[in-house]
Amino acid sequence: MSNFTRTLRQTLTVARRDFVATVFTPTFLLFLLAPIIMASFGAVGSMGAMSVAESGSDKARMVVIALPERAPALTAIDRQLRELFPRRGENSRPPLLIETPARDVPAQARALFERDDIEVVAVLYGPLEQPRVLRGPRAWGEANYLAQLAEQALRAERARTTARLSNAEIVTTTREQASSSGKGQVAFFGVFALFFLTLLLAGQAVGTMAEERSNKVIEILAAAVPLESVFLGKLVGMFGVAVLFLAFWSTLLANLAQFLPINIVNAFSDLGPAVGLPAWVLLFVAYFTMAYMLLGAVFLGVGAQASTQREIQMLSLPITIFQVAMFGFASAAAARPGSWLAFAAEAFPFSSPFAMLGRAGNSPELWPHLVALGWQALWVAITVTVGARAFRWGVLKSGSPRLRLKALLGR
């Protein structure tokens, strides 16, 4: 049996052991359903925030102080302006109230802001040729809306009609190819999806070696199998868990997408990657593999130096900061394709999978991805080797200090 075959068998044995130990447990079901739990908490929080926001927006009002004979024209112009600038939900324009002017109109306008039954955000009063608008601190848009309402009402008075003078036919059309902005959006969302998956899945590798150290199993493994095979096997085993997670949710979301309304599907017609959807999906899988292997190897090597759960918790913060930094670096590169920043993000090994997936969304060339995948695979091997040797010298206390330095420097 050759050395390569022996190493491969040892690696796969360790991988199978870790895969079975992770998947065939009751807690794995909780891990598999973690996105639903996270989405449920997010939905509860958003519902609470929406209820708070709606409780204030329901009482919001814009007020125009004008003579009763002007009320029909102001109401008609208000209806037309809302069609021009539609806003929905909590961002919608507040309803318009028309108040009859009192003896002291400026005092009446200021007094409207003190009412308890409604929440007045802006008030317009005075002649339409030179109206005055009072507004609250955050009602800049509503104040401009009332100013434009006065402008259009004055034009309608001089034209002696508020009726529409034209009736436009509006036809919806779709693009056959993705727009440049659509490609940029696919690039960003691809980077974000890759970051989210690695943040959720690759962090598991931190605690795997600490568990083996606490029950002394790592010493038995190190005596029977080279540490490089142990590290790579654990990495492959945890990657198998990640693939199972990804396959489950990809199948679920692909089937749910078939029930989307046709108008929602058409809304995404201008979105698409520059390399084409089939190639982009394959590249997403390839870069997810490399991102998981690279970051997982780093986490495995760093986590192998921890011996207690407290140390693992202390390592979680810098690890998360590192992941967020790689996401920010790659996102900035995806927003500036072809720049020196994009080249730096594509060349740096730990941000390269994210940045190259962003490049796949913006640029149609395929040959740079072959080079990038080879470059990233080289760094996976380097990271696994350095992590295994650091564990051997720092934890198992084998090897001389002089050999440690030479090995780390590659001499």
Beta strands, then each sheet from edge to edge (+ up, - down):
strand 1: 60-65
strand 2: 96-99
strand 3: 119-125
strand 4: 132-135
sheet 1: 2+ 1+ 3+ 4-
end
